[in-house]
Amino acid sequence: MKYLGLVFANLRRSKLRSAMTGAAIMLAVLLVCLLLTMPAGLDALLDNLASNTRISVHNKAGIVYSMPQSFVRKVRQVDGVAAAAAITWFGGAYEEAGRVTFPNFAVEVEHVGAVYPDYPISAEHLADFKRYRDGALVGRQIMRKYRWKIGDRVTLRSTVWPVNLDVRIVGEIADDHSPYLWMSTEYVDQALKAQGREGLGIANVVWARASDPSRVNAIMRAVDELSRNSEAETACETEKSFFSNMFGSLQSFVTIILIVTALVSLCIVFIAANTASMAVRERAGEIAVLKAIGFGRRVIFATLLAETLLLSALAGGAGVLLAVALTRALRMFSGWSEALGPLAVFIITGPVIVQGIVLSLCVGMLAGVVPAYGAARKSVAETLHEIF
Amino acid sequence: MQMRVAEPIIAIHHVSRRYVRGVDEVHALEDVSLSIPQGHFAGFMGPSGSGKSTLLNLVSGIDRPTSGEVIVAGQRLNDLSEDELAHWRARHVGLIFQFFNLIPVLSSRDNVALPLLLTHLSKAERLRRAEVALGIVDLGHRLHHLPRTLSGGEQQRVAIARAIVTDPDLIVADEPTGDLDARNAEAILSLLRQLKQDFGKTVVMVTHDPRALRYVDDAYHLDKGLLLEGEDAERARAALLVAAGHGAAPTGAAAGVRAQP
C-alpha cells in the first residue's frame, strides 16, 4: 500500500496518455459487458415471449405459406389441446404512417383469449372485443406510440388484402412491450365478401395451447399427422422454438460480434502493453536510480505492473458501471420507444460484472507483465550502464 | 603519543572487473587494492574510461568484481545476490548521480522520502525525516516543489538529501558537479565536505573536477583500469590541474595519500 502513492504519481505523469489508454480499456469492457448480456438476454426475451404450453402450427414450407382456416377445427379436436385460434397476417398500414409499422393480425375473437390467457388483457376488454365486430385489441406500446386511446377509430390499409378497414379500439394488451394489433377474422372476412371476393379462408398460423406442458410433444406429433399428405402439410413447434428460429440469424450475428469483441479485447491488450512499454522506456533512467537506491527487482516489477493493473481496473470498473447504467437506462426508456423495447431484457448480471472486472484485470496483467519483467530483470549495473 | 587510525569502511583487495562488449573483453579494472577509513572524503579521479565509475559501482554494491574482494561496512559484497545487494544498498549506501535523477512527478519531499519506502517507518515519520534531510541541505523551504521548478544546484541538493535520509554509512557520488556551473559545483562540494565533517559520513566521489582536490581527504587517480601510485599518481594529479588551468594543487591531496584539508 505504501507504494500506491508512487504508482498513482506515475499514472499522472502523462495524463493524456493514461486517459486515452483508460478510455480504450473502458470502451472495450463496456462493449464486452453489453455483448455478454446477449445470449442470456435473447433467452430471456424468448422466455418472456413464449409460453411452455403454446404450439405454433404452420405450413411446413414456412409461415408465409398459408393453410386452410378450417384446419383449426381439426387442431381443437386433438387430445390435450385446451384452445386453438387461427391467425392471419393482415399487413395493415396505418394511414398516418403510410406503411406497415406494427404487426397486425386477423384473429378468431372467440378463441384467442383462451389461447393467450397469460396476456394481460382485462376480461372487460376481451368481452368488448367479442361484442364489437369492428373491435380491435392493441398492444400498449402501439397505443403509446400513436397516442391512441380506447374508443378511437383507426383505419388500416391492408398491403395483403384488397381492403381498407376501419377498426375501433376496444381494449389493450396491457404489456409495455406489446406491439400487436388484433382484429376480428370475421370482420375481415365479411369486408372481403362485401367486395364480391372470396372470404379470408386461410390462416398463416394456428396457435394451440396444450392443457399441460407434458402433452406438448404428443400434440405436435398428432397435429402434423393430421395434415400428412394434404396440400398444406404442417410443421408444429413450440412457441419458444418458433421465436428462436425467427431470431436465428440474430444469434449468428451475436456469435460474430463476440468473436470481433474478443479480437478487440486482444487489440486493447496490445495498446495497453505498448503504452506500458513506452512508459517503462521513458523512465528507464528513473528505474535505474530506484534500483540503485535499493529498490529490489520484486518491488520494481510489482510497482510497474501495479500501474497497468490499476489503470485497467479503474477503466474496467468504469466500463462495467457504464454498462450497468446504460442497460438500466435502456430498461427505463424501453417502455417509451418501440425500438428500445426488446432491449429491456439485456441485464448486466453479477456474473457479467465479474467477467468484465476479470477481463480488465487480465488486460492490465497481460499488458504490464512483459515490460515490468523486462525492466526488473536487468541488473542495476547493466541498466545504469545503458542509461548513463 | 600514538595517532589513532580510523577503521577502514571500504577495503578492496586485488579487484579486477572485466566484461564483454560485443566480441571484445574489456578490462575495466585490473588488480586494484585500496582502503578508505571511516569518515573520510575520498575522490576517484581520472579520464573517461579509466575505471573510476566501475570502481565506484563496486564500492556501492551496484556491481560485483570479476575477481578480488570488496568489503564495505563489514560486509563482503562479492557473494551477495542482486536482491541482497539491493537490500544492502538501501541500508548502507546513499547515492548521488550527475544528472540528479529525481522523479519528476514527485515533490522534493516525496523524492527524498523515496528510499524510506523500503523501511518499516510510518508515512508521517518518513515525511518528517525527509523534511529534516531537506533542512540539512538548506532546502527546508522547497518541500513541495516539483524538480522542474528547482535550479540544477537545488535539484542536486535534493538528490543529496535523498542520499542521506536513510542515515547511510557511506555516501557515493558519481560526478555530482558534472552538470552544474562553477558556483553550484563549489556549493555541492562544500556540502559533501560538510556531511563528512558534521555528520562523520564517509563520502566517495567520482569526478573530473580539479576543484574537488581542495575538498577530498584522499584522491585516488586511475588510468586504463589501474590505480596509479607514487609518482604516476602525482603526475596524473598535476596533469589534471594543468588541464584545468590551476597550475598547482592548493592542497596536498594525492593518490592513496591522506591529505590535510
Interface residues (C-beta under 8 A of the other chain):
Chain A: K2 Y3 G5 L6 A9 N10 R12 R13 G285 E286 A288 V289 L290 K291 A292 I293 G294 F295 G296 R297 R298 V299 S379 V380 A381 L384 F388
Chain B: N57 S60 I62 D63 E82 D83 L85 A86 H87 R89 A90 R91 V93 G94 L95 F97 Q98 F99 N101 I103 P104 V105 L106 D110 L114 P115 L117 L118 K123 R162 A163 D174
